[in-house]
Amino acid sequence: MGDTPGTLYALAVAFSLLAVTATVLRFYARNIKKVGFSWDDYAVIPALVFTIATAISMVIGTAKGDLGRHTQIGEQDGWPIPIITHRTKVFQQVSPAFASTIWALQMSVRRKLAVCGIFLLGALTVASGVAKIAIYYNILHRM
């Protein structure tokens, strides 16, 4: 699926509606079961607000033409550097330190691989979040 403006509008609306629906159903289920609300129920509300804010940023960025096309972060030897290349370079510099620490632990190879996989997933999540914040900052800064 290509990152076309129509696709980005659809994703923004669909994920916002999905988040709102899940939140409403969560509170509805707790009410029906006559179970009191806990801190985790209330923590969902700020998460919903941030999800909707992200969708609004997607819509604004797409309308301005900043999203729905390839993004470059600079030049190297006269050639544009795609964001994925930059992320890969950062990850290659940081990952050996984590891997050597994990491999020094006294656990089975299978568990070491599982722990490495969990850290890899976390690193990719953080990297995509940082990239998203940078892109949204650039979009909102130009408004």
Salt bridges, closest charged atoms under 4 A:
ASP40 OD2 - ARG26 NH2 3.17
ASP41 OD1 - ARG26 NE 2.71
ASP41 OD2 - ARG30 NH2 2.77
ASP66 OD1 - ARG69 NH2 3.68
ASP66 OD1 - ARG142 NH1 2.87
